[in-house]
Amino acid sequence: MTQRAESPRTELAGRLQAIQKLSGRSLRELERATGISSSSLSRYFAGRSLPPWSSVVALCRLVRRDPRPLRELWELASQLPPPPPAAAVRPKVAGRNDLPLDVADFTGRQEELDAVRQSLLAARAVAIDGMAGVGKTCLAVHLAHQLAPEYADGQLYLDLHGFTPAREPLEPVAALRMLLAALEIPTADSLAGVEELAALWRAELAQRRVLVLLDNVADAEHARPLLPGAGASAVLITSRNRLVELDQVPPVSLDVLGAADGIELLQQASGPGDRVAKEPEATAEVLRLCGGLPLAIRLSAARLRHRPGWTIGVLADRLRTGSDHVDTALSMSLRQLDHGQRRTFRLLGLLPGATFDAYVVAALTGSSLAATQTSLEDLVDSHLVQEPRPAVFRLHDLVRGFAGRLATAEESSADQRQAVVRVLDYYLHSAAAAGKLLRYAYPDETPLPCPAPAALPAFAGQEAALAWFDEEYPNLVEALTVGSDLHVSRLPRLLRPYYFRRAASADENRLLEQALAAAERLGDPAVVAAVQADLGFARYSAGRFPEALQYYESAATTMPESASLAVRRGYLHQDLGETSQAMELFRSAAELFDRDQQPKGVAHATAFQAWAAYQLGQLDEAAALARTALALQSDAEDWPPPITALVTLGAAIGATDPAGAIAYLTDALRLAREDDHVQNQAWCLNYLAVALREAGRYEEALATHRKALQLVEDSAERQWAVNFLNSYAETSLAAGLADHARAIYQQALELAESTGYAHEATVARAGLAAVSQ
């Protein structure tokens, strides 16, 4: 055999370094390509750890090299020292207990304790992970004391200082020597490597029944050499990181304490007395400020315990100034992060809203989506970021405050502002992209006044777009609190297709008011008029007709020949009982749309001309106009569903062709459900009920009316019921339920008069008069 100038392990490390150089990849890129963690690769390349043969093969295959020539070298590096002579009798230290003192006020966590117990029975090693201050060590020590009688050969404790301020983590070699010394096992100088010491440690544990608590572990490679092999010994591990690479070690993750456990802990830790019970509201505030973290609760309780004159309210006031002790604990979690990860983390403290996804974080940092996803995964594994649902992330309140303070301290004001602007630009573009998939008669099609982000979500269709709006809506609203006038004047307008489907006119009115104020500050008359028109429609949707009329008139001074404004004004005059004026506005709108070569608009305005004709009792003209609108709409796939035309046609022919009417209205209802708009569904159901009444199917008709009204009752826009009550009363009267019809007419009249629906009020009065005859 050739004489080697260096040890097999050193030579193997050099060969692996050459493979990395040949690959041209960073540690992080190698991690993604091979599935081997970057921390493990670093140890392998430095010769501090011996890789398993499978890792050597994976690295060789990555650069298309045959791994077999390295097999002999790997086997030489893998050779373990011979076992100690049989005559050497190792002393056993029965009953040794190095565990720290158990806390007297341990609270809750029964589910987690049970999970750790069960995992120890199955795997004999458990990793307890969680964010700083969540109580990992406290739980592990508490459980270890409970389990001590089951491990008669001793209970060992070792702090590996993975996150200790001003101290480097304890290396595995030093840790193994300390653990073996605790068992009074001598370690000869010849056993200098981690593999040799780890083998000796496993052999000794196999002969004993020992419980080992490894506290404050930095990562998987920090703990791997310390794990048991055969035998009955067990190991508890605590770490701020998820040790996902220890696939044979089940994890148990700790979350913050619930409200009841938090109150109990505060009471126990604050000493005798009933201050907690006397001030429930202040107690809730203290727990909120502590974020449910046991560390913060205990430190706060200690302040109470040593200050008997304080009330809980005083403690809450003091806590509002900050939690430096939590910041200190969290700061050590950053030590393991690289520069990019630390920057991502601190910028997260600037995000508006409670949750976020990879797309918005990519915009925040200006990084690629792929790099952002990797950073977020690392931050989740470090318990600095939480992932309550797949691909949806959040920060614990105390962590958010800490990240924000870091951003303020380490990022310039200009860089902070630019990061927030990138987020707002992203929200504008994402809302616009999602809104285009939600059919809406008055989309905002003017170009966005900001650059597009590098990555936007890919919306597969309307359902995906609605799901995105549902998830992001609270964040979009929060973004307006930090947005510039440019963003605030635009974003609420991009949300209108979403409001249209979610029946949220109260929010729409509030945010459009903010948009109008921002537009007026910008001083662009066209933008001001556009927002006024939108706000008029929002007021109309909320049943606030006089205000809607004022906003429409203001907008009309700047956009006197706007077809879309004419249509919206037509809706308002129609519900005010001025149907002839509405008819003229719809006709004018159709002409303007035709002049501007917008066939989609022509069809839309024509459909509402048909509806106005129906309300005027011009049934033949209503049916003809509805058929014209349907013919126009069939020529363009991107037009809104022809619900208005189908409902009008069904209503117009209901008395002469009930079966045909039912068919048209059933088709309209299908489209309304596909479009996911509550009011349109209720509208279709109402007139389907009318058609069923004309067909003499009274029971079905009454049930269908009730479905329509229930949809409205379940929404946030209860005033919409005014559009359906009179029809319900007419059906009740036709079915011979005169008293019921009278009550419904009366309800319709009261609601119409209170909301300004003059047309429906007139119909209700006529109905009451007919019932009284």
Summary of the structure (lengths in Angstrom):
residues: 773
radius of gyration: 35.7
end to end distance: 118.4
largest distance: 118.9
contacts: 2604
relative contact order: 0.04
helix: 64%
strand: 5%
